[in-house]
């Protein structure tokens, strides 16, 4: 792990990551940073006009009888890619999340350092977003927070195959990485309606934020932070929304 950290620091330029898969360039600082997203492209207008934007500070909770979510993650990762904004792990079709009587297919998970959402004003060193889509293109995202603790074996496998530079990707079929291995065993959650946290900031996303964080070692978290840079959108207004727990 120390070799990975040293190599990452030596070979990466830390700062705003640039897009390699979007026609309109956007980033996390400067003239293409979050405060300018809505002006960069007409397709990104929701980034400044939307009223249900993510991420948020989860606070002022409303008690509710939230139903258990049904997660069937039975397929393995295909590959991981550095898309210039994050490191994304893509999955074969067949892993699902069921909520609100609907079934959503897991497409990928990716990482933000530090966390995008906060809980009672607290940032975590890293947050993973598990992105799901139904057959109509509606999205549901499970957010998992990471805290410093013991080494995380799943992250260790990802770091061993980490794409360090924008455009890099590695095949993960040989390591048989299942998405369930990054979920906390306690699957109690918070719930709110929100958006994508990157352009085009589309709304109507079901957000499920796990109450229990998972652990990763200090060294692992440092490696992700060096590779990703600071890739978290600032907290957005809650407006008329409520956060259920």
N, C-alpha and C positions, 0 to 999 in steps of 0.2 A: 504493500500500500504506500509506503514512503517513496518508493521509486515512481509510482503513478503520480503522486503529488508533485514530486520534483520535476518530472517530465512535463506535467500540465503547466506548472508555473513557468518553466523554461521556454515552452513552445507556443504559449497562447498570449495574445495581446488582450489584457483585461480592459474592458470598457464596453461601449455600446456594440452589441452584436448586430450584424447586418443581415438583411433578408437575402435568401438565395432562392426562395420559392414563391415570391410575391412580386407582381408587376410594380406596385407602388411601394417604395422603400419606407419602412417605419422602424423605430427603435425604442429605446427606453430612456434617452436623454437628448438634450439639445433640440434642434429645430424639427426633428422627427420623433420627439418623445411624446409621452401620453397626452400632454396638454395640447398638442398640435394634431393628434390623430384625426380628429373630425374635419380638419381642413386639408388634409393631404390628398383625399380622394372622395368623390361624391359617394362612393360605395361605403365609406366609413362614417357617414353622417351621424349614425346612432351613437358614435363615441362621444359626441358633444350634445346631442339632442335627446338621447334616451333617458327615461325616468326610472328604469329598472336595471341599472348597470351594476356590474361586478368588477372587482371584489368589494366586500363590505366589512365593517366592524360588526361582528355578531354580538349583540348585547340587547338588553331590554326584552328578554325572551318571553314568549307567550306559551303557557303550558298547553299541551295538546296531546291527544291520543294518536301519536304517530304510529302507523302500522309498521310491522317489520318489513324490511326490504328483503327481497329474495335474490340472492346472487349465485349464479351458476357459472363460475369461471373454469371451463374445462379444456380450453385450447391453450396452446403455447405461443410465445412470442415468435414473430417472424424475423424481425430485424430491429435495429435502433438507428436513428438518424439524427445528426446535428443539423437542424434546419435554419441555423443562424439566429434563432430566438430561444431555443431550448433544446434539450435532448429528449427525443420522443421514441417510445418503444411501441411498435405496432404488433397487432395480434391477428391471428387467424380468426375467421368467422366461426361462431358457435358458442362464445361466452356471452352470457346475458345478465341483465339486471331487470327485475320486474318491480314496478311501482305504479300506483294509481290504476291498476288493471291493465297496464301497458307493458310491453316487453321491449327493451332497448338492447342493442348489440354493442358489446365492447369493441371499440375501434383502436384505441391507443391510450397510453398514459404518458405524461410528461411532467417536468419539474420546474419549480420556481424557487429562486433563492434571493432574499428570504421569502417567507410565505406572503401570498397576496391577501387572502382573508386574514383578519385578526379576530381573536376571541376575547371579549372584554378588554379590547385595546392592546392585547398582547400579540406580537409577531412571533412566529416560530422560525427557526433557521432554514427550514425548507418545507415545501408543500408539493404534493403530487396530485394531479388531476387525472381521473379516470374518465375518459370521454366516451359516451355511449350515444347511439342514434337509433331511432325506430325506423320503420319502413317508409315513413312520410318525411323523414329528415329532422324530426323533433329531437332535441338533445337533452340528455341528463348527465350531470357531472358529479362524481363522488370525489370529494376533497379529503385528503389524508395529510395530517400534519406530522412533521418529524421533530423530535427533540433529541438532545444529546444524551447518549447512554452507551449501551453495548453495541458492538459491531453488528451490522445488519447483513445477513448472508446473501439476501437477494440483491442488495445494493453492491455487495462485493462482486457478484457475478456480472452486474451491469458495468461496473467500473473496469473489470477485466476486459470488456469489449467496448469501452467507451469511445465514441466518435468525437475526436477532440476539436476538429475544425469544421466550420460551416460547409455543408455539402458532403461530409464524410458519413458513411453508414457501414454497419457490420451485420452480417448474418448471425442470427441468434438461435437458429433451429437446433443446433447441436447441443445447446445447454438446457433445453426443455424448461424454459422459464414460464411459470404460471402466474397470472396477475394476482391470484388470491394470496400469494406469499407476501405481498406488501400491505395487505389489509390488517387492521387490528382485530384481535379475537372478539373484543366487545364492539358490536356494530350498532350501538345506540348513536343517534345522529341528530343534528340540527337541520332545519329545512327552510329554504327561502327561494323566491323566484328571482332570477337574475339574467345575466348575459354572458357572452364570451368575454374573456378578460383581455383579448387582443383584437385588433381590427379584423373583421368589420364590426365588432362589438354587438352582434345580433342578440336580441332579447328573446324571451320565452324559454330560457334554459332552466330546467329543474336542478337546483343545487342541493346536494346532500353532503353535509360536512360532518365527518366522523368526530364524535366527542373525544375519543381516546386517541392520543398520538402514538406513533410507533417510534422505536428507538433507532438511532444510527450513531456511530462513533464520531467523535470530534474530527478525526482525520478524514472520514468519509464525507462529512458535511463540508469540510474545507475544500476537498477536491471538487465537489459539485459547485461550490461557490466560485472557485477559480475558473472552472470551465464555462459556467453559465454567465458569470458576471451578475449584476443586479438586474434581474429580469422580472420584477414585480410591478404591476400597475398600481398606482396609488388608490387608497380607499375611496369609494364613490358614495354619494349621499344615499341614505336609506329611503328618503322621501316617505311615501305612504305605506311602504311595505312593513311586514312583520316577520320576525324570526321565530319559528316554532321549535319547541324542544319537547 
